[in-house]
């Protein structure tokens, strides 16, 4: 493990040493350290639950450390408050945006430090300043638009801009690319490089190694709340970083392997059959506009496409969470179009929802309770919930899916994103099912967990089940799918066999530039 | 379990301490000594059998309305209609009592009374529930409005058809009067406390069991915490809404037995006045936990009985102020208490 000091020339912007922080029984940080020089982009990497976010929240003043020393620009700031951190120019952009949706971009910017002129809000000045800042940083926003109308990528730009508007010189970004499309990610890198040139310091929390290699100057690797390695990006390799993160060698290349049990001849009977489905969305009618497909046993059909082209509505309709206008769905030959969510589950449908915070988990319920959500009627004797069976089930799943902390009575809210997702995956894969709907199965999840989840999806496929995979991550769709459909404007723009598909081939369909005949 | 009890009890205790401090200041401002006023308050409530009996009587009604509001809040529903649900329950139970033949033993009539009272409350509570599930009408608005309609309707029915001339109440009910506590323990003589108190305690235990041990309770709480996740988990969210509102109404309705069949043996106009609304405070102070609700009901009952006891030296409105302070203190102290309880259970 190479330990490298940051270049001696640049002054140190951030130095956290031997930070300890625990939340009840969970030790989030156990002697974590990080050191970042001014004017560099620093990647803070580690698996879910490694304590990255906690360490950065301590830096941002949201938590006080139990022990350890914090220095910013050479000043001892141990245990400072959020307000003090903001005053000192430390700004944090959270994974989940902290914007008021009903206000405009400019109004969100001035929230908390509203400039007035003669007793009245000086909105014109804010709009002017925002436009100026937007030009200088290259973060394009429209000050007068409502945040509710923005795409996720735009909302993130507003969030970053807001932090800069408040005078941040040290910017902490918590997994900023989890919600962005590839062009938006490139845009973000351009902005961050520009900031670095102006001497600003950036800490990027991430677990995507390609991002680390592309954008960072230096790297801190955390595992189990401790700092494992401090590296210089040009002197290391993705494999070395991954090994430090996970503590063992990791299979990094998630390239598609022809391991499908499905032979290339036509499948006998499909497990999932969808015909002419039309579904209205919350914002527009016919968000799904006549989609039909079938998935054979032992097959993964991947849906690629830019988010917002009807994938969410399609999945929700198949899961029974959104009414369909017309069309039909059947699972293993049985028409489920009119069935309730519960009956669909009993008919052999399993569903990993795209938003684990809103749908996939009841955050205040325990791990054990979340592991039976949707199957509560199977854990009932008479009218009573069978507590022993629920705890037994939890212990088994925690074991099989390596959910941490391995305590059934811990509320899901206390877990890291990756471990939360493991609860959802464990639950949905352990019920008897024929068809699995997997929406964004690895969103906001780290390398080790991605590898694990992908392996489980392949196993499921090889066991003869049908999987419908929807992912905003094109690499993931390419890595897992046997066939790939591209969704654009509520329709399938193309359906290709895996061997005919590549990023270059799929790209034009995703942007609507090409349609299959 | 221990943590649950702590979470249920601690906020009430903290709130009482804060209320005591504010009470000191108020009492001093009237030129009285807090010590003697509190002694008066304690003497008039817990200090003698009659006063304690009155406290238990008031605890009974408040437990039912508190449970009603609490179970609604557990499902994410704010039932402001406990007032009229309580009245409707008492009314239907009273009506049943008037129709039953004289001289039936209480053991035979009690189930009938419970069903009638529950039905009265369930109808009044169920209507907003159905309106919400079917049309998305907000239950806060509909329950408030139904309070006016239902109370006016009950007053009309009583005044036009049922009342004894010169009074605001119905004829006396002679079928299966529920025994007062004084018939078992002589010292309670004169106080209104009656066996409905035991029904309240059993009901609280049953609600706790339902919420935390049954599948329906699991689904109800999930709906209250995250409706989208409950829907994903196969729960019929609209169904939970209307069933919970009906159940909530039924709980409030059964509370009507305390006055109508346990105490007066007749239905009287506006007998419920205030007990339904105070149920909201009881549920909040009790943290929507059935055990907490019983404790909070006892606290509020003590304060309202104590107000009568100290009325000679300080205005009894002091107690209204203190009740408000308790609610505010609980609302403010809950996160802090929860943090303490969590740290303790971790240690």
Interface residues (C-beta under 8 A of the other chain):
Chain A: X24 X25 X319 X321 X340 X341 X342 X345 X351 X353 X358 X359 X360 X361 X362 X363 X364 X365 X369 X373 X374 X376 X377 X379 X380 X383 X384 X385 X387
Chain B: X213 X214 X215 X216 X217 X218 X219 X221 X222 X225 X226 X228 X229 X230 X231 X232 X233 X234 X236 X342 X343 X345 X346
